[in-house]
Amino acid sequence: MPELSAASRRQLLTSLTGGAIASTTLAALYPLARFFSPPARQCAAPIGNVARDNQGNEIRVHKLLAGSPCSEALKRVLVQNGRPGEGSPVYLVSNDCRLADYAISAVCPHQGCVVPWNSESQIFSCPCHSSRFDPEGRLLKGPAKQSLALLAVRVQDDRVLLLPRQGNR
């Protein structure tokens, strides 16, 4: 094996030391770079829960609004916020022409009973303890101490998405 001169050995050791320092520095900086860089966004995935009927089928906007001629009368349609057994019941609010940008929770804030909509008296009335709510879900009469919760409604690819609402009322 040929012998290396002192200058060649020094150059080799300097290169190896520099390489070790560079790789250690990069290894230390990589987690910092990952921490400060935002994660990749997946735009195709829906945000929120998809509204479903009681069989678990997705609610389609064109079917919900189809049929009768446009009227200004508001309808409330009971749907599931997510998959059956996982979500809670909510009322979608619409007229025959468009879907409202909010939905009303069908769960009474007093003790969690499902509150039916009475279209004749235009009121939500809890069957458990007779709390009453106006057509927008605002508390009219207790024992409940709060109004029915509101959810935000978005439409994506003809599906109804239910999201938490910022500033409930």
C-alpha positions in Angstrom: 0.0 0.0 0.0 1.5 3.3 -1.0 2.2 5.8 1.8 0.5 9.1 1.9 2.4 12.3 2.4 1.7 14.4 5.5 -0.1 17.0 3.4 -2.3 14.3 1.8 -3.2 12.8 5.2 -4.0 16.3 6.5 -6.2 17.0 3.5 -8.0 13.7 3.9 -8.6 14.2 7.6 -9.8 17.8 7.0 -12.2 16.5 4.3 -13.5 13.7 6.6 -13.9 16.2 9.5 -15.7 18.7 7.3 -18.0 16.0 6.0 -18.8 14.8 9.5 -19.6 18.3 10.6 -21.7 19.0 7.5 -23.7 15.8 7.9 -24.3 16.4 11.7 -25.4 20.0 11.0 -27.9 18.8 8.3 -29.2 16.0 10.5 -29.8 18.6 13.2 -31.5 21.2 10.9 -33.8 18.7 9.1 -36.3 18.4 12.0 -36.3 22.2 12.4 -37.1 22.6 8.7 -39.9 20.0 8.9 -41.3 21.8 12.0 -41.4 25.2 10.3 -42.7 24.1 6.9 -46.5 23.7 6.6 -47.8 20.2 5.8 -49.1 19.5 2.3 -52.8 20.2 1.9 -55.1 17.6 0.4 -57.7 19.6 -1.4 -59.8 16.7 -2.6 -60.9 15.5 0.9 -64.1 17.0 2.2 -63.9 19.1 5.4 -66.7 18.4 7.9 -69.3 15.6 8.1 -71.4 14.6 5.1 -75.1 14.9 5.8 -76.8 11.5 5.5 -80.3 10.1 5.6 -81.3 7.5 8.2 -80.1 4.7 6.0 -76.6 6.3 5.8 -76.9 7.5 2.2 -75.4 10.9 1.4 -77.8 13.8 1.0 -77.6 15.2 -2.5 -78.5 18.9 -2.9 -80.1 18.5 -6.3 -82.5 15.8 -4.9 -83.2 17.8 -1.7 -84.2 20.9 -3.7 -85.9 19.2 -6.7 -89.6 18.7 -7.2 -92.0 21.5 -6.4 -91.8 25.0 -7.8 -89.9 27.6 -5.8 -91.5 29.0 -2.7 -90.2 31.0 0.1 -91.5 28.7 2.8 -88.7 27.3 4.8 -88.5 23.5 5.2 -86.6 21.6 7.9 -85.4 18.2 6.9 -84.0 15.9 9.6 -80.6 14.4 8.6 -77.7 12.7 10.3 -74.5 14.6 10.9 -72.1 11.9 9.8 -72.6 8.1 9.6 -75.5 6.6 11.4 -74.6 5.8 15.0 -71.6 8.2 14.9 -73.2 11.6 14.3 -76.1 13.5 15.8 -79.4 14.5 14.1 -79.6 18.0 12.6 -82.2 19.9 10.6 -81.2 21.2 7.2 -83.1 24.4 6.5 -84.1 25.1 2.9 -86.8 26.5 0.7 -87.5 24.8 -2.7 -84.9 27.1 -4.3 -81.8 27.0 -2.1 -80.2 25.5 1.0 -79.6 27.8 4.0 -75.9 28.3 5.1 -76.8 26.9 8.5 -78.3 23.8 10.1 -80.0 23.4 13.4 -79.1 20.7 15.9 -82.0 18.4 16.8 -80.5 17.7 20.2 -82.0 19.5 23.1 -79.3 21.2 25.2 -81.2 20.3 28.4 -80.8 16.5 28.5 -80.1 15.5 24.9 -83.5 14.4 23.7 -84.1 14.7 19.9 -86.4 17.7 19.3 -89.0 17.3 16.6 -90.1 20.1 14.3 -93.8 20.9 14.3 -94.6 22.5 10.9 -98.1 23.4 12.0 -97.1 25.5 15.0 -93.7 26.4 13.5 -91.9 25.4 16.6 -89.4 22.9 17.9 -90.8 21.2 21.1 -88.8 18.9 23.2 -90.8 15.7 24.1 -88.8 15.1 27.3 -89.3 18.3 29.3 -91.3 20.6 27.0 -88.5 23.1 26.2 -89.6 25.1 23.1 -87.6 26.7 20.4 -88.5 29.1 17.6 -88.0 28.2 13.9 -84.3 29.3 14.1 -83.7 27.2 17.1 -83.6 30.0 19.7 -84.9 29.2 23.1 -88.5 30.3 23.9 -89.3 28.3 27.0 -87.1 26.2 29.4 -86.1 24.1 31.3 -83.3 24.3 28.7 -81.0 27.2 29.3 -79.6 27.5 25.8 -80.8 27.6 22.2 -80.3 24.7 19.8 -76.8 24.7 18.4 -76.2 25.8 14.9 -73.9 24.2 12.4 -72.4 25.7 9.2 -73.5 24.2 5.9 -71.3 24.0 2.8 -72.0 22.3 -0.5 -69.2 20.4 -2.2 -69.7 18.2 -5.2 -73.5 18.2 -4.7 -73.0 16.9 -1.1 -74.0 18.7 2.0 -71.2 19.2 4.5 -71.9 20.1 8.1 -69.2 22.0 10.0 -68.8 23.6 13.4 -70.0 27.1 13.3 -67.9 30.0 14.6 -69.9 32.3 16.9 -73.0 30.2 17.2 -75.6 32.9 17.0 
